[in-house]
Amino acid sequence: MIAYVVTFLAVFVTDLLYVYFVKSIQQNQPISAGLWSMVVTLTASIAVINYTEDHYALIPALLGAFAGTWFGMKIKKPDTVV
């Protein structure tokens, strides 16, 4: 059960951070985009390791993907980049 929670959170955070990554690219901020890319890759790797070992972990991964993107779009102001 803990692997499913970790997988959900890893993909949730990945998609949340991906929103910031894309916004940095849109605003032509290569250093910011590169840093976001590193963190996105790290969190995505955690998820991939989990669902490679247990294919049922794809279910919380998919739910985390939806929730992370939705949440990221809701909290991200269109004209700011972190």
C-alpha positions in Angstrom: 0.0 0.0 0.0 2.8 2.4 0.8 4.2 2.0 -2.7 0.9 3.1 -4.2 0.9 6.2 -2.0 4.5 7.0 -3.0 3.7 6.4 -6.7 0.7 8.7 -6.5 2.6 11.5 -4.8 5.6 11.1 -7.1 3.5 11.5 -10.2 1.4 14.3 -8.5 4.5 16.3 -7.7 6.0 15.5 -11.2 3.0 16.9 -13.0 2.7 19.9 -10.6 6.3 20.8 -11.2 5.9 20.2 -15.0 3.5 23.1 -15.1 6.3 25.3 -13.8 8.8 23.8 -16.2 6.6 24.5 -19.2 5.9 28.1 -18.0 9.7 28.7 -17.7 10.1 27.5 -21.3 7.2 29.8 -22.5 8.9 32.7 -20.8 12.3 31.9 -22.3 14.0 31.3 -19.0 16.5 28.5 -19.8 18.2 28.3 -16.3 14.8 28.1 -14.6 13.5 25.5 -17.1 16.7 23.5 -16.7 16.3 23.4 -12.9 12.6 22.5 -13.1 13.6 19.7 -15.6 16.0 18.2 -13.2 13.4 18.0 -10.4 10.7 16.7 -12.8 13.1 13.9 -13.9 13.9 13.0 -10.3 10.3 12.7 -9.2 9.3 10.9 -12.4 12.1 8.4 -11.9 10.7 7.5 -8.5 7.3 6.8 -10.0 8.7 4.7 -12.9 10.7 2.5 -10.5 7.5 1.9 -8.5 5.2 1.0 -11.3 7.8 -1.0 -13.1 8.0 -3.3 -10.1 4.2 -3.4 -9.6 2.0 -2.8 -12.6 -1.0 -2.1 -10.4 0.9 1.0 -9.3 -0.1 2.5 -12.7 -3.5 3.2 -11.2 -2.3 5.6 -8.6 0.2 7.0 -11.1 -2.6 7.9 -13.5 -4.6 9.5 -10.7 -1.6 11.4 -9.5 -1.0 12.6 -13.1 -4.5 14.0 -13.3 -4.5 15.5 -9.8 -1.0 17.1 -10.1 -1.7 18.7 -13.4 -5.1 20.0 -12.3 -3.7 21.4 -9.0 -0.7 22.9 -10.8 -2.9 24.8 -13.2 -5.1 26.0 -10.4 -2.3 27.4 -8.2 0.0 28.7 -11.0 -0.5 32.4 -11.8 -0.2 32.9 -15.5 2.4 35.8 -15.4 4.8 34.5 -12.7 7.6 31.9 -12.8 9.2 30.5 -9.7 
